[in-house]
Amino acid sequence: MRKHCSPPLELTQEAGEMVFVPSGWHHQVHDLEDTISINHSGVNGCNLAHMWHFLQQELRAVQQEVSQWRDSMPDWDHHCQVIMRSCSGISFEEFYHFLKIIAERRLLLLAKELGPGDMEGSAGRGLGPQQAAFDVSRIAEVLASVVAHPDFRRVDTSVFSLQPGELLQQLEEVVAATASL
């Protein structure tokens, strides 16, 4: 056990109860009897970079697996994305669109005029401005890496409604403007 780790937390979950495990927390489940469980893994500002890292690893694995056809397969890079999508459920293009949708929602929230008490009053009503600003900063960090990635640069972005570089610039401007939130 590492010197800075806390001892494990052990609990017994009863029927009808729910357990929330925060992003990045390692956990292990032991069923004491026959069980049906529903699990949901969410992507948020805290683990978005992990998702991007996972996708890069997935693409590298696909590229290694089909590397012998690189020179003989037209549009090999596109085919690698298709294969990756079939394995992981998402391609680099779709990941960009995912980032764009979340970014646009956070930017919209931050663009709204906030009255003096709105920041405190937002608790319990959904996403507050501090969380939105945090998410925007994390999306900007990941998007900067996406835009610079050589395999993403091979994706045809000409039909995108918002070019990745333009979205990144918008995000970076908002990050600078919301640094005091």
Beta strands, then each sheet from edge to edge (+ up, - down):
end
